[in-house]
Amino acid sequence: MSVATAVGGGRAEPLAVDGGTPVRHHSRAWPRWPVPAAGAEHLLNEVLHRGRWAISGPGEGELFERRFAARFAEYTGARHCVPTDHGSSALVIALESLGLEQGAPVAVPALTWVACATAVFRAGLVPVLVDVDEHTGCLTPQTLPMDVFPAAILAVHWACAMADVPALTEFAEPRGAVVVEDAAQAPGALWQGRRAGSLGRLGCFSMHHAKALTCGEGGAVVTDDPVLAMRLEELRADSRRYRPESRPGMLDLTETASVMGSNFCLNEFGAALACAQLEVLDEQHTVRNRNYALLATLLAGTPEVRLLRHAPQQDGLALYEVPVVFDGLPRGTDIASVAEALTAELGFPVYPPRAPLHRSSLLRPGSKAALAPLAERFEVLHRDRSYPVAEYLSTHAVLLHHRAFLGTEEDMADLASAVAKVTAALRTRGQRRASDGRN
């Protein structure tokens, strides 16, 4: 049942989806995304006319791909960075670089984008879905299964909260497991002063269109391990690594071939754009985080609604999608209808989280014949498992994209007003149902 249908005509102010006046007039625009950094056009034009559009093309001057690798390694505090064409590719080569046996289990949070699990399959491994913490939406040592201990743990920083990678590492290493960070949603986030991605054995990033650091499509892996870094280079460039020095008119890649790789290289346009966008990332974080703190204050007086609770060790936020959790959602109310009601009030897309992976229509390894043995093991491993917290968050939260937080204090007031208005409507519905039950 929709929120509008349930509360229309009650004590709450009529919702916009039910013909009421929206909180925000349609003439007031929200911040756009992506926002090109100053200088981005100049760098793209340089690539366009320099005649070197890919890492595998000869040319003059430093590759933007190598320039971004150096700058992003410095930014994250890691010793090495290997860029890729997609965040999914970053996950694949990170897992491949570990040299795990085929079919080895890899822990993946049930509440995340499907690429986290499909990358595990692409690396010849089997994802083991794990429930998440109710306050952060991230997996923890306490949520890991004890009957199937994984060879690797994919610690995904979700929405705007960080997984406790040090605690996971302390738990995993004595058992011979490796922690890989998926920091796709958290470039620039801090855990006790250390950047996301630098806490695990490897850190993976996405620079997809929607991410806070974007070049349209791109990715990267960072690590402090020089052996893994060389292996990552070969895995993403058809068994080739960087030459020690660039030579005019020659390829920057040389055929070292210690491991068979694939072509997951970031092109020069994407690398140039990533260089430009990295320059403004922290400035944008400052604006987003200030507005996030304001929204948290404004929502503090709205009962049965909460934001994620970040661990005290997380001393720097990087927003991607900000969940607003409706703990007071009346039974039988679809969270999608709450998102629809908020969208109508704000003129800004509000949406629920994706379905947890155990019931995602996108995770169907059995649909690929080549994955049959891994798919069969995946099915056996997940019989009779449940994911109550992932289910709860996916059915009680809505998400706000980070672009909203590049706005003003007035924008945050609109967000809070819309949440309060819809919450009042939900409360009216709950009271009416309770009254009907008594009668």
Salt bridges, closest charged atoms under 4 A:
GLU13 OE2 - LYS421 NZ 3.85
GLU46 OE2 - ARG50 NH1 3.57
GLU62 OE1 - ARG67 NE 3.32
GLU65 OE2 - ARG236 NH1 2.52
ASP85 OD1 - HIS86 ND1 3.32
GLU134 OE2 - HIS135 NE2 3.77
ASP147 OD2 - ARG385 NH2 2.84
GLU181 OE1 - HIS157 NE2 2.75
ASP225 OD2 - ARG201 NH2 3.10
GLU234 OE2 - ARG241 NH1 3.16
ASP252 OD1 - ARG52 NH2 2.44
ASP252 OD2 - ARG66 NH1 3.08
GLU268 OE1 - ARG50 NH2 3.59
GLU279 OE2 - ARG71 NH1 3.96
ASP282 OD2 - ARG195 NH2 3.28
GLU321 OE1 - ARG354 NH1 2.90
ASP327 OD2 - ARG306 NE 2.64
GLU345 OE1 - LYS421 NZ 2.91
GLU391 OE2 - HIS358 NE2 2.75
GLU391 OE1 - ARG359 NH2 3.03
GLU410 OE2 - ARG28 NH2 3.51
ASP411 OD1 - ARG24 NH1 2.80
ASP411 OD1 - ARG28 NH2 3.73
ASP414 OD2 - ARG24 NH1 2.78
ASP414 OD2 - ARG28 NH1 2.66
